[in-house]
C-alpha cells in the first residue's frame, strides 16, 4: 500500500512539473504562413510554429522605441537560464519575420540556433513596422522621426539591444547574427564603439555588405534595381518625405497579391533583377517574399546605395557643404575596419550580386581580429532567409562555428581557429 501511495505522489509531482515547465516542442511539418500582412505576422508565425515568446519595448539613447522579441521553447518557459544569448538582426527593408520564412521550420536560422541551446533574440531596427515608436516624434506626422541612416542603427539600436539582453540574462557576452545590411550595422557598431567588441563572443555575418564594387561593374539586372531605388529615393525626397514605404502593410499585401496571381512570372522576374542562384520553394515563395518586409527610411536606402555607387565604406554623404559642417571635412569619414576585433564568422557566395565574393574577400585583411570564412557555392543573397538549399548547406557548419565561438557544451576554439570551412555546396 505504501508503495502504491509513493507511486501516486510521484506521478502527480511529474504531472505538475510537466505542466509548469511546458511540454517538449515538436515542430510542425511546414511553417504556417499567416494570411495577414501587418506587424503581427511575427507573432502569428511564432504561435503557429508552437513556440513561446517574450516581447519587449526598449528605448535607445536618442529616443527611438524598438521591439525586441525573445524566442522560447515551451520546455524552457520557466527556466531562468535559457541558454547562451544570441541577437539576430536583419537587413535593408527587412524585419525579424525574415528569420522565420523557411517552409521547414527547422531550416530557419533562428529556430536552428534555438533548438541547439541558444537563447535567441530577434531585434527590429528603427523604421521597421514594430519599431516605429519615439519619445518625441510620431512616425506618421513628423519627418524628424525618419532622419536616420544605417549609421544610427549601428551606434544606437544595436547597443540598446545588446545591453538590454545582457542585463536581462546576466551574461557577460552575446552572439550576433546579421544578414546583408544587418552585417553593416554590426561593422558600424564595432568600429564606432569599439568597446562593444568585448561584449560579443562571435558575430555570424551572412553575405556581408561593406566595401562594395561600384555599380557600373554589376550585372544589368542589379543596375536596374539600384537605379530604380535611387530614383525612388530622389522622388521621396522631392515630395518632402523621409520614409520609404510608410504604409508597409499595404505594400506587402499588394506584393503578395501580385505573386499569388503569377508565381512563376514573379519568381522569374525576381531572379532576373537580383541575380542567379535563387533556390526557392514555389509552394511558399509568395509569402516568403512579401511577409519579410518591415520598411526603412529614405536616407538608409540612399546611404546603402552610396556604398555601391562609390565602392567605399563611409558615413552618409550629405553633400560637400553639409559634410564640412557635420564632419569637419568635405568628404564623409571612412569606417575603420581595424577597430573591429570581435571574432567574425563570414558566410558568402561568389554568385551573390549584392555582396560579391571578390569584394567580401578584400575585406578580410582589414579586420582587426580573427575571422572564419565560408564560401557557399551557387547560392543567392537571400539563401539564408528563404533558399531551399540553406538547411542542407549551412546548418551543420553554422552550429559548429557558433559552439566554437561561444564555448557551449565545452566546445573548444579549434573549429573557429581553423579559419575556413570545407566547401559547402549542394550535395556536399
N, C-alpha and C positions, 0 to 999 in steps of 0.2 A: 504493500500500500504506500509506504514512504517513497519507494522507487517511482511509483506512478505519479505521486504528487510532485516530485522533483522534475520529472519529465514534463508535467503540465506547466510548471512555473518557467522552465527553460524555454518551452515553446512560446508561451506568452511573451517572455522577455525578447525572444528572437523576432517576433512579430512587431513589437514596439520599436526595436532597433531598426528593423527594415523600413517601417513607416517613417520614422524620424530622419533616417539617413537618405531615403529615396531609393527606389528600385534601380537596378543597373540599366543603363541606357542601351537600347537596341536600335540601331539606325534603320530608317525606312529604306526600301529598295531604291526609291527615287526621291530627289528633293521636291517637295510640294510647292511649286512656284505659285504665289498668290495672284489672283486676278485683280489686283489693285496697283496703283502707281504712286501712292502718296508716301509720306515719311514713315508710315507704319509697316512698310514692306519688310524691313529688317526684323521687326518683332514677330511678324507673321511667319517669316522663314524660320526663325529660331523655335517658335512654338510648334510649327508643323514638323520640324525635324525631331522634336521631342526633347529639346534641351531646355535648361532654365537660364535665366538672365538676371543681371543686376544693371540698372540704368542710372547713370549719374550725370548731373549737370555741373560743370566746373567752369570757373572764371579764369581768364588769362590776365596777365599783368596789365594789358591795355584794354581790358573791359569786355572782351568777347565771351559769350557763354556757349560752351561746347558740350556736345553729347559724347559720353564715353560709356560703352556697353561691355559688360563682362559676361563671357560665355561660361556656363556652369553645367557640368554633368549632373544629372539627378542624384547620383550616389554621392556626390561631393557637396551637395547643397548646404549641409550644416557643418562642414569641415572648415575650421579656421584657416588652415594652410591648404590652399587648393593647387599648389604646385609652384613651379618657378615662373615668375611673371614674364609675359611676352606681349608687347604692344604692336598692333598691326595697323598701318595707315596706308590708304590708297592714293591714287594719282589724280591727274587733271580731270575735272568734271565728275570724278567718282566719289562714292562714299562707302561705308562699311559693308553694305549689301553685296558689293562686288566680291568679297571674300567667301561668299556662300552661294555662288552661282553654278557650281558643277552639278550635273544631273545625279551623279553618285555622291551622296553626302560625304563619304569618307575620302573623296578626292579633293574636297575643299581644303585649302591650306590651313584655315583656322581650326577646322574640326580635326584635321590630321594631327596638329600640334596638341589640341585639347585632349584627345584620346590617348596621347602618349605622355601625359604627366605634366603638361604646361598649363599655366593659368593665363588664359587668352583674353586680351582686352582689345576691343575694336574702337579706334578713335576716328571721329568725324571732324575734319578740319573746318575752319571758318568758311562760311559760304555754302557748305553742304546743307541739304534741306533740314537736317535735325540740329544744325549748329548755326542758326541764324539769330541768336539772341545777342543782346548787348546791354550794358548797364545804362547807356545813354541813348543810343540810336535805334530807330525802328527800321529794319531792313527793307520794308516796303515803301517807306517815305523818305528816309534820309540817305542821300548819296554818300555821306561820310562813312556809313557802315561799310561800303564796298571799296573803300580806298585802301587796298592792300594787294600785295603780290605774294608769291611763294616765299619771299624773304620773311614776311611777318609770320607766316605759318611755321617756318623753321625756328625763329627766335622766340616766339610767344606760345604757339599752340603745343608744340612737342614738349617744351619744358613743363607746361601745365599738366599735360597727360602723365609724363614720367614722374613728376614729383607727387602727384595725387596717388598714383599706383604704388609708389614706394612707401608713402605714408600709410596707405590702406593695408598693405600686405606685410609691412615690417621688413621687407627685403632691402638689401643694400644696392643691388644692381638689377637691371632689367634687360630683356632681349628686345630687339626691334626687328620688324619685318615691314618692308616697304616695296611698292611696285611703281616703276616709272617715276612720275613726279613725287611719289612718296619717298623715293630714294633721294631726290633732290632736297626735299625738306630736311632729311637727315644730314646731308652734306652741309647745308646751311647751318643747322644747329651746331654740329660738331666743329665747324671751322670758326663760327662767330662766337660761340660759347663753349670753348674747348674744355671747360670743367665738366661738361656732360659726357665727355669720353670716359670718365671714371665711373659713370653710372650705367654703362652699357657693357654687358658681358659679351655680346655678339650682335652685330647688325646684319640681317639677311637682306640682300638687295637684289630684287628681281628686275632685270632689264634696266639698269641704272641710267639716269639722264644727268649729265654734267657737261663736259666738253663734247660738243657735237659737231660733226662735219657740216659745212654750210649747205643751205637749202638747195643751191644750184647743182650740187653733186648727187641729189636724191633722185629716185625714180619719178616718173611723170605723175603717177597716182598720188604719191606723197606730196609732191609740189602742189597739186590741185587742192588737196585737203588743207595744206598750210596757207596757201593763198586765199582760200575761202575763209579760213579763220582770221587771217589778217584783215580782210575786207569786212568781215563781220564785226571784228573789234573796232575798226575805224568807224563803222556805221553806228555802233552803240555810243561811241564817244561823241560823234557828231550830233546825236539827239540828246546828249547830256545824261546818258545812262552809264553807270559804273558796274551794273550787274549783268552777267551773261546767263541767259535763260532764267530770268527771275521766276517765271511760272514753270518751274521744272516738272511739276506733276503733269501738266497738260502736254509738255514736250514729250515726256515718256509715254503717255497714253497715245499720242499721235504716232510716235515711232513704233510702238508695239502694234498698232493697227495696220500700219504700212507693211510691216514684216509678216504678220499673220495672213495678210491678203496675198502676198507673193514671196514666201520664204526663200525660195531658190534664187530668185532675182535679187532679193535683198542681200543674201549671203555672197552672191557673185559680185555685186557692187561693193560690198564691204571688203572683199579680197582685192579687187582692182584698186581701191583707193587706199588700202592700208598695207599692201604687200603680201608676199607669198607665205606659205607655211601655216595658213589659218585652218586648224583642225577642229571642226565644230560638230556637234550633235544636232542634226536637223530637226529632231523632235523638240528641242528646247531652246534653240538659238535665239528665237524672238524674245522670250522672257529674259534669257541671259543677257542679251544686248541692252534691252530697254530698261530693266529694273536696276542696273548698276549705277545709273547716273544720279548725281546729287547736286550739281550746279557749281558755279565758280564766279569769280569777279573778272571783269574785262581786263584789269591790269595783270591778274595772274596769267591769263591767256597770252597777253602781249609780252609779258616777261618771259614766258616759256618760248614763244616764237622768236624772241631776241636771241636765245641760245642757238637756235637753228639758223637764224638769219646771219649771225656774225661768227658762229663757231667758237664763242668764248663764254666761260662761266663767270659772269659778272652780276653785280646787283642791277636793279632796274634802271634802264636808261631813260631819264626824264627829259632829255634834250640838253644841249650844252649849258644854257643859262641856268636852268634848274639844277643840273648836276653840280655846277660851280657853287650854287647856294647851299645845296644839301650835303654834298660830299667834299666840297672844297677843291674840286678839280673838274675839268671839262668832260672827263670820261668816268663812268661808274667804276668803283673798285672791283678787283677780282676777288673771288672767294679763294682762300688759301687751303689747298688740299693737304698741305704738310701738317696742318694742325689737327687733322683727322687721324687720331691714334687708336681709336677703339678697333677691336678685331672686326673685319668685314668678310662676309661670305657673299660672293657675287655670282649670280646666275645670268647668263646672257646667250644670245644666238647670233650667228652670222647672217641669218635670214631676216633679222629684225630691221625694218625700215626706219624705226624711230630711235632705236638705240643700237646702231650697227656695231658688230663685234670689233671691227678695227678701231672705232672710236672708244669703245669701252676699254679695250686693252691698253690704249695710250694713257688712260687714267691710272693704271696700276702703279707705275713707279712714282707717281706724285703723292700717294697717300703716305702719311707719317707713321703708320703702324702695319701690322701683319694683315695679309689678305689671303683668302682662299677663293679660287676662281673655278667656275664650272661652265664649260661651253656645252650648250644643249642644242644638238643638231636639229635642223629642219623645223623650227618652231617659230611662232608668231609672237608679236609683242604682248598679246593678250592671253597667251597659253596658260599662265598660272591662274587666270581668272575663269576661263571657260573652255580651254582647249581639251579635246578628247584624249590627248596623249599625256596630260600632265601627271596623273596619278602613277602611271607606269614608268615615266621617265624621271620624275623629280623626287617622289616622296621618300624613298629609302635613303637617298643621299642627303636630303634635307635634314631628316631626323638625326642621322649620324653626326652631321656637322653641328647641329644645334646642341646635341648632347655633349659633343666635344668642347663646345664653347661654354656651355653652362655648367658642366660637371655633373649633370643629372645621372643618378644611379652609379656614381663613382667613375663615370667616363673620363678618360684622360684626354690630353690635347693632341694625341697623335693624328687623328683624322684632320683636324683643322691645320695642324702644323705641316701636314703633307703638302699643303699649298694648292693642290689641284685635284679635281675629281677624275675618275676614269670617264672616257667619252660616254655621254648619255644620248642614246639615240633609240628610235623605235625598235623594239625587239631586243634592245641591249640591256 
